[in-house]
Amino acid sequence: MTKQEKYNNILDALQKLLESKTIQSISVSEIAQAAGMGKGSIYYYFSSKDAILEALIDRNYRIPLDTAKNLACQTEISPFTRMAMIFQACRNSSQVFLQQRDSASQVTLQEKALLHQKYMRHLISELKPALAEIIRQGIDRGDIHFDRPAALAEIVLIVLTVKMDNSLSPTTPEETEDTIQGLISLLEKGTENPAGSLNFLTSF
């Protein structure tokens, strides 16, 4: 078995354990046992249980993160179209992991809050540079009129990650839709785009 296969086995083991246990109750020894290796081998790849969780989150979001980086270079595509593509890729990649988390019988509100915090920190830190670059390109093209691209990227990501997870401030689908529509309206006004021109972002 290669190092990469062992690395993935560790992540698979934690993801499987999370289906029936909380992250706080899972030990490194349990992860090692589920992965079919000794506890000492785990520390060859990861410094702690928290590091394993961070790597698992990163793997689940690798598709949208790679998508974001690739789209940042494709200047022939409208910046808003690229933003919508990033949001959709992010949503699709999150669904399986979040469904597994929510299906676990032992998941508590505290557990959901902890995982949500990790998701938000990871997504915002990883996606913000690429999204800010897309916004800067939109400014250069004249499609976006805004002088703080990094701030705009962060605001959009905060709203969308909260709504995507829906555990920090649970809302009905109708309330979520209303929030997204409000964000789109603010984006249209703040970037001096006509009302209704960014409605396609609701595909997120």
Secondary structure, 3 states (H helix, E strand, C coil): CCHHHHHHHHHHHHHHHCCCCCCCCCCHHHHHHHHCCCHHHHHHHCCCHHHHHHHHHHHHCHHHHHHHHHHCCCCCCCHHHHHHHHHHHHHHHHHHHHHHHHHCCCCCHHHHHHHHHHHHHHHHHHHHHHHHHHHHHHHHHCCCCCCCHHHHHHHHHHHHHHHHHCCCCCCCHHHHHHHHHHHHHHHHHHCCCCCCCCHHHHHC
